[in-house]
Amino acid sequence: MAKAETTVVVEQIGSPIRREASQRQTLIGLGLNKIRRRSTLVDTPSVRGMIDKVRHLVRVIDVK
């Protein structure tokens, strides 16, 4: 039986202006590039690490 994938919804709440280029690239990797944009992602350790790297720019809305 296949296990259902857990997803996490993140919303961008901050601007990457005057941030390191790696933080801007992390937001793009998460599918975010404008404030208030939301992205639904598969909940994996790599995605959690990306969210942690830019935790001051994003908000976790929902984990299913």
HELIX and SHEET records of a PDB file:
HELIX    1   1 ALA A   21  GLY A   29  1                                   9    
HELIX    2   2 PRO A   45  LYS A   53  1                                   9    
SHEET    1   A 3 ARG A  38  VAL A  42  0                                        
SHEET    2   A 3 THR A   7  GLN A  12 -1                                        
SHEET    3   A 3 VAL A  58  VAL A  63 -1                                        
END                                                                             
